[in-house]
Amino acid sequence: MKVRGAYEKEHPRHLPKTLGERVRQVRLSWKWTQAKLAKAVHSKQNAISKWENDSAQPTGAALGSLAALFRLTPEALVTGKGFTVTAPPIGDGEAQSRTPPLQVSLPVTDMVQALHVDYQSATVCPIKPGKASGLIRDAIAKGKRVWLVIK
């Protein structure tokens, strides 16, 4: 039985004009379903459909997740400036979509104390919040899980 659907269609050669067209173009070029994209950005399939049809816009958090997953800026998705179709992520894409697109900021005061817990070496040591920000960024860049507890 032959499968029919959007995957058989020729990808548009024109530049997508709307955010929805850009989301759809990336998704189709990756050969992803709306359900797979929804799972990767922690949304629902019907939300992806509405975004692609330009009948709804993603929230700020969803836009950030899409941008991180697509390895683009939110501005590139919204305006089209700097928009390119990137290669699909390795795996299911969930790790990339959880990566915050903006900076990590913690209080820069000595009144707040952070603890660095290294599970590999089983060590715990107090650190300054400024250093904690750097450790968080490094861990995220390496694809490691990060837990942040503020007391």
Summary of the structure (lengths in Angstrom):
residues: 151
radius of gyration: 19.0
end to end distance: 58.6
largest distance: 66.5
contacts: 340
relative contact order: 0.10
helix: 42%
strand: 7%
